[in-house]
Amino acid sequence: MATANPLERIFSVDYKSKIQPIVSVCIWGVGLENLSGPNGVTIDNTTGDIYVADYGNTCVKVFDNNGKIMFKFGDEEGEGKIYLPNGLAIFRDRILISQSSNCILNYRMNGEFVSIIGKPGKGELEFDDPHGLTFDESNGEVYICDSNNNRIQILTKELTYKTQFGIGDLKSPVGVKLTKELIYILDQSNPCLHLYNYNLILHKSVISTGYGLQVENPWHFCIDNSNNILITDIFSDSISIFNSQLELIHKISLTNPTDITVDNRGRVIVVCIGSLHRLYIF
């Protein structure tokens, strides 16, 4: 009997059963096991390791798939020092980190620094408060939310500048995700989910406050393999889950969730700020 592809398990995720977390770790603090303002999370589905952008402790912390702390990196003085990390994306055998010093840091998965990408500014390969970023597995390109420049920059697989888009449409984009058909961008200042095609033409926008997505203050989001969309809503203390038709199918109550991802076992992984500063696994 053939073994099922573990990625297929995500298609049958029952989000309505995810009321209480199965793992809750890391209260506020400065120790190895503590978090302070976690602002980004991603998972290496090869190993199950969870990478968290620890904004307040200015580093990235790495947990195993059960939420046990393994190591941290990026807080040592020097060229690769992390300063107020905003977002994370796994790029082949590397992890890319956006940060408030207006550049992208390139690290190996074991925490070894490789290079700095970009610099402050408004030109090509220049950033002003970059946030969410993602990697296109089909061609190796990297999409980066250049938040205060109100655009998305696309880098080649060699991490050089390729193009940009979204100027005139976006206001403080904080998250970008890809499906086979569309590019999804989460806008924060003008709460909205924008859908672009791969010709970089705006397909449609869904306003989030009052109608449409009905999310009060979206912070970050992810898309699972069934194109369900999970959005963290930091002001209403919830995670809103929509199907591929953008219909609300479930909400999870959680205090001040900032970022979210779904692993290949169908588990929802969330980081939160507020009074607890925790990593949750549902």
Order of alpha helices (4+ residues) and beta strands (2+ residues): beta-beta-beta-beta-beta-beta-beta-beta-beta-beta-beta-beta-beta-beta-beta-beta-beta-beta-beta-beta-beta-beta-beta-beta-beta-beta
